[in-house]
């Protein structure tokens, strides 16, 4: 596999062409206690775009709005050549119960605010950020379709939502003639593979391009953490570092560090870095359109882009798969069992004789 950022891919069942690695703008700004100052963020943007990258991901809540504002400033002179993606639903203002959520009022207010922050008159790709278990799907889909018809949004997509709900929404959109969902953003990496149970197969079947976030599991797959980090005194404390964030999320575990160890071994064999190996593994899934890079410095971004040139041997892929394997659960394990396969094969033979 040898790709470049201008080896563009179609996003889901759309004609939209995007780079095989997206630039995540959640690191634009330091309002969360970590990230890149404006000058450093500008270097990240310039490096990515100069290499042919065109797909940049943000959200209305990233770094308290600094992410959208900085991205809009950086993109101003080349807006038409870029695919800018943002999200709505998670912005909540104290005392305003309608400031967040998936409903129409939140949707329209969030889009107007994002347009102002980004300094543009349209959003290329708008995601529903987090499912709220409350808003009727018809309200969401019709609101998104209205924004597309108004020209304020070109394509719509969804994140962090159960597979059954996404497939239901896609079916309703098709039946009503509303704008279909073209992308599904999920957490996916060697450490987090549960999307392989239902979300990724669903996306493939329903025509959504998969856009993984956290493909390096918050940096765990880069090899930056060790067993000593597991003994941190207070996993829930927040000292403004990514380590405390990962500890609070439960990302730093013995299992995950064992996966990171194999990633490091394979990286050494290939003469690559662990980050490149982790990203390259995610890229190998044919259902994945473009993982999102969360680099904080130009050096990290430069390193991450090297994933486009990584090739694995079959034995290396087998080791990575084995150490990170998950059970697919019911009914997938049952359907893959020898008993079911033999019964199905027998039925096919009977049909063939008729």
Secondary structure, DSSP 4 states (H G I P E B T S, - for coil): ----TTS-EE-TTS--EE-SEEEE-TTBBSTTSSSB-HHHHHHHHHHHHHTT--EEE--TTGGGGHHHHHHHHHHGGGGGG-EEEEEES----TT-TTSSSSSHHHHHHHHHHHHHHHT-S-EEEEEE-S--S-S-HHHHHHHHHHHHHHTSEEEEEEES--HHHHHHHHHHHHHHTPPPEEEEEEE-SSS--GGGTTHHHHHHHHT-EEEEE-TTGGGGGGT---GGGGG-S-TT---SSHHHHHHHHT---HHHHHHHHHHHHHHHHHT--HHHHHHHHHHTSTTB--EEE--SSHHHHHHHHGGGG----HHHHHHHHHHH-----TTHHHHTSHHHHHHHHHHHHHHHH-
